[in-house]
Amino acid sequence: RAAGHRLRRLLGGGGTVSAVVSPFERTQQTLYALQQNLGDVRVRRVHVDPRVREQEFGNFQVAEDMPRHKQTAEEVGRFYYRRPTGESGADVYDRAASFWDSLLGGSFDVQD
């Protein structure tokens, strides 16, 4: 809610913005809460893009496997270690770079 108030102040109480959110429900709930506090600031477009989601750490159901995963991550480097059914920091970097390339390279509507 505070973000909505701050954005409204930054835009002088009016204007138009576009938003990018991940497909996760909580990001859309956050956007909804923000919109409730924008006042006369209009949200022109909401773009849902899975590339802006948080890192997927995988499914760690077997506690006994955790020390092995931690050791392997230390050996290959935390940035490069891909967790079982998850992704590495490098995977996240590539995904985020792809998003920014699309955004800055003109794949999005210029008015957004």
Secondary structure, 3 states (H helix, E strand, C coil): CHHHHHHHHHCCCEEEEEEEECCCHHHHHHHHHHHCCCCEEEEEEEEECHHHCCCCCCCCCCHHHHHHHHHHHHHHCCCCCCCCCCCCHHHHHHHHHHHHHHHHCCCCCCCC
